[in-house]
Amino acid sequence: MKGSRTITLQVAEYLARVNAITGDSNPRIASLIEKAMAFVGAGIIDEVKMLKGKGHDNAAKLSNSAYVADYLYVNAMSKRVLSSEETEAAAYLKDMILQEKNALSLYNKARMAVVLARSGDKEQADEFVESLVQYSVKPSSVSGRYFETPRAEITWCDYRIPTQVAAIEAIESVRPDNKSLADEMRMWLLLQKRSQMWSTPINSVNAIYAFFLNAPQPSASVSPAVISVDGSRVADSDRKVATGYVRVKEQVSSANTLTVD
């Protein structure tokens, strides 16, 4: 069966985010991202070749494609080294998007803000973030900040969660000192868990990523919790370094006291 570049790109995005959250450039993850993006990049090169032959109208339509913005975003997040041909294609798409910046969806504006920030263009990235802020609304102190505009695309399964998460990431990337702005948007995201629900695993992954962004990493100097059952320590050698998460199954005939120190 022929592979899907759209699904491959989405998987590569989540893998790139794992490295971003943990601050760890895992070689295995990097290898998977490179293989995935090489496959996606081959398709991008072919798309650009066709675009150059079809004229500006077709290019303008593609400039507001989430697929193109996601491709540039994953490249920026993973810091992968592109071939000369793919570098040229990626630069062409980036320039094309920036030329149509006033027509972009808010999702794509947020994506491009991250791309620009990671490439060192902080000034233009801040312009994109300012546009996101201007489109956002905050009806009350308990509602959080969110988007109520057709520019923030809405679907039956995703609601506006992808745009909200992308905006939070853009703000954290470009204005890291403005914690209140990002937290207001997180508040709305959390409220959706109660009202709209994070209705798919993908929405849950996106939302959780937004809450982990720029969260303090566990300090190596802090001793992990010691878990004991009736005075006997539970083995926890498989503890995840990045999150401190540990899951252990213990077979016991009887147990009276669980202690966490």
N, C-alpha and C positions, 0 to 999 in steps of 0.2 A: 504494500500500500504506500502511495506517495505521501511523504511527510507534509505537515502543515506548517508553513512559515509563521503564521499568526500564533498558533499554539506554542511553537518553539520559542518565539520571541517572548511570550508571556512567561514561560518557564525560566528563560534566561533572566528576565526582570526580577523574579522572586529570588533566584540564586544570587544575583548582584546585590540585592537588598540584605541577604543574610550576611554577606561580607561587610556591608556598610554598617549594619547594626552591631555586629560583634567586634568590629575594628580589626578583624583577622582576615588576612588574604590567604584563605585556605587553598592550597595548590590543586586539590581535587576539584573544588568548586570552580576555580579559575579555568581549569582544563575543560570542564563541562560547558562553561559560558563561552569559551573560545570556539569549541566545536559547534555549539548552537548558533552563535553569531556569524560564524563563517558561512553556515547554510543560509541564514537570513540575509547576510551581506551579498551573497551571490545573486539572490533575487532582487535586492536593491539596485545592484549594478545594472541588471537587465531592465528594471523599471526606468532608471534614469536614461538609459540609451533610448528607450521608446519615447520618453517624455521629450527629449531633445529633438526628436523627429516629428512630434505632433503639435508643438507650439505652446503658446502661453496659456490658452484657455484650459488645456488639460493640466498644465502645471499648477494653475491656481486652484483647481479642484483638489489635487493631491496635497497641496500645502496645508489644508486643514484636516488631513488624515491623522487619526490617532496612531495608526500603525507607524507612520513616518516619525512622529514625535516620540513614540515609544522606542523606536530603533535608535534615534539620536541619544535618548535618555540612557538606555542600557550601555551604549558605548561610553558615555560620560561617566556613568557609575562604575563600570568595570575597568576603565582605563586601559582597554585593550588596544594593541598596536594594529592599525589597519594597513592593508596593502596600499600601494600607490593608487590603484584603480578604485578601491573602495573609499580611500580618503577623498578622492576627487568627487565620487558620487555623493558621499556624506556632506561634503562642503556645498555641493550644488543644492541639495535638499535643504540644508540649513539656511542658505541665502534666500532660497525660494520662500521658505516659511517667514523669514524676517521681513521680506518685501510685502507679505500679506498679513502682517501682524495685527492690523486693525480689524481683520475679519476672523481672527482665530477664535475657536471655542475657549472657554476658560480652562478647560482641561489641558488643551495644548499650550496655552499661555503659561500655565503652571509648569508643565514639562519643560518648556523652553527656558523658563527662568532658571531651573536647575542646570540645564545644559550650559547656558551662558555663564552662570556663576562658577561652574567647574572648569570652564575654559578661560576664566579670568576677566570676563566682561561684566564686572559687577554693576556698572552704571546702567547698562541696558537691561540686565537682570532685574534691577530695582524698579525700572519702569514697568516691567511686566508684573511684578509683585504689587506695585501701587495700583495698577489697573485691577488686579484681583480684589484688593481692599475696597476700591471704589464701587465694585459690583456687589460686594457683600452687604448683608443687612444684619442688624442686631436689635430686634424689637424690644428686648428686655434683658435684664442682668442674668436671668435664669434660662434664657432660650439658647444662649450661645450665638455664635456668628456663623452665617451660612449664606447660600446663594438662592435667590428667588428670581431667576431670569432664564429665558430660553438659551442664553449663551452657556449656561451650565446644563449640559444635556442630562435628560432623565430617561430611565428605562424601567420596565416593569420589574426586572430582577435585580437591578443595581441601585435603583433610586438615583441619588446624586452622590453616593459614597465615593466612587472613583475620583470625581472632580474635587470633592472635599479633601480627600487624602492627598491628592496631588498639590492642592493649594497649601496645605499644612507643611508639606515637604519643601515647597518653594519658599515659604516664609522662614522656615528653619534654616534653609541654605543661604538665603540672601540677607535676612534680618535676624540673626541668631539671638541678638540681645532683646528683641521684642517678644518676650515670653508671653505676655498677656494676650497678644493678638493670636498666636498659635493656640494658646490654651482656650480662648473663646471658641475657636473652631473645633477643638477637641471636645468641648462641652456638647456642642450640637451633635457631634459624631456619637458620643456616648448616649445621648438621649434617644438616638435612632435605634439603639439596642433594645430600648424599652418599648418604643412606639412602632417603628417600621421593621425592626429586627435587622440583623446582619444576615440576610436571608440565604446566602450561599457561602460555601467555604472560601471562595475567592474574596467576597466582601469581608469576611472575618479576617482573612490574612491581611488585606489592605488596611482595615481599621486598626488591627493590632500593631501593624508597622507604624502607623501614625502615632501611636502612644509610646512606642519604643524609641522614636526619633530623638537623638541627642540626650537620651536618658543616661545617667551616670553608670559607667561600667563597674561591676563588682571589683573592689580593690583586692589585689593579690595579698596584701598585708593583713586582711581581715580573715580570721579563722572561720571556716564554715561551721554551720550548726552541727552538733553531735546528736544523733538520734539513737535512743536506746530503748530496748524492750526489756522490762524487768531487770534493769541494770546492765544488760549486755548490749554493746554497741552494734548497730546495724551497719553492715558493710555498704559503703557508698562510693566505691572507687570510680564508678561510671558517671560521677557528677559532671554536668555540662559546665565548662569553664565560663562561657559567656553569660549564662543566665543563672547559674547556681542551682539549676533544676536537677532533681534526683528522683528516680523511681526504683524502688526495690521491693521484691516479694520475699517474704520470710515465712517459712513453714514452721508453725509453732503448735504444740499440742494444747497449750493454754497460755494466756497472757493476762496480766493484771494492770501493768503500768507502762504507758508510753511517755518517754521524756525527751524533750527537745531543748538542748542547752546551746 
